Amino acid sequence: MRFLTAGESHGPQLTAIIEGVPSGFSISIEEINDILKKRQGGYGRGRRMEIENDQVQIKSGIRFGKTTGAPITLVIENKDYSHWKKIMSVDQVDDESARRVSKPRPGHADLNGGLKYNHRDLRNILERSSARETAIRVAVGALVKQLLKPYGIILMSHVVNIGGIQSKTFIQLSVDRSLEQLQKQIEQSEVRCAEEIESNLMIKKIDEAKEIGDSIGGIVEVVALGLPIGLGSHVHWDLKLDGKIAQSILSIQAFKGVEIGMGFKVANLPGSMVHDEILWSEEKGFYRSTNRAGGIEGGMTTGEPLIVRGVMKPIPTLYKPLQSVDIDTKEAFAASIERSDACAVPAASIVAEHVIAWELANAFFEKFSGDSYEEITHQYQIYKEQIRKY
Ligand code: EPS
């Protein structure tokens, strides 16, 4: 499968075309819209989210609730566009300087993009580099996540750090609570953190940052359960699933790092405390005593839960200005005040979950290839049997 997205933050709409989705899979638009709503939420979002009410429209590739095998077109309208029609006009207008941006914001794509594409109006860069684009990527992920459901594959995401307030990771949390409890606790928290005390401390941190015109970042964790052994491959660099996952996480606006399993902690420990011993039982087949690897070894899934964390930098649009240089006058200025989110880490956890859903769905359909639900399911069952008998 492959997909493209198009659209500017204040343009008329965001669009995606997904190609290669097999036929016969049930798709619920309500489910996609529920997820889009979650992405819009989270404590620390700015006023733009009061304007938008993201709803996906499906324009092709699905008929009577099922995929047909044809390309699927998704559209999300930008409600804010009604205020930006002239500024974002496709046709020439009398005054092209309305809301022109000549002051690049540190931490954004503005300056590098302006220099590279030779634009004198940095709006041409910021409109596309905006994290608004994640809305349509989440819609794509939310759709393909539904293709994995018949095979018992589910994903979840939560926040494990905001502004240095650290909460427990999935492995620590799942010691004393069921998946259902955990999911409920995450959904109840305004910052998508399963622990109440830490949730409140994170909210306090966001308030403090907001009060002084600053912003804060954090760490999100994504977990995928029910993956068969052997998605991805060791045979070539661009087939390794961990590599693809890392790329998808770092492609999210403002993400600066990614960890799988124990991640950077492995630098501090000997091999005996890092690797997962192999066990076998009649009932389970091959399995591991621990899951320090986070569900991937040799670029392939191990059958244990996939555990990925990504770190997001504080949003660089600040009410507290940072120094920059005007591209016209070359004079130093303190960056102008812009509408912004103080913290978008809770929303980013939803984005991370759905960019990973895309990679997993893609890896799944590479392994179990076919044009229809029936063909793919048949292959999946044969493979499961092969693994059971191994
Ligand atoms: C963003 C700036 C803000 C955010 C936006 C991402 O938008 P605006 O400039 O219109 O106030 O709200 O996020 C979204 C619109 C969204 O849907 O997540 C940026 O510069 O990246």
Boltz pocket constraint, residues with backbone or C-beta under 6 A from the ligand:
constraints:
  - pocket:
      binder: B
      contacts: [[A, 9], [A, 39], [A, 46], [A, 48], [A, 49], [A, 52], [A, 126], [A, 129], [A, 130], [A, 131], [A, 132], [A, 133], [A, 134], [A, 135], [A, 253], [A, 317], [A, 339], [A, 340], [A, 341]]
      max_distance: 6.0
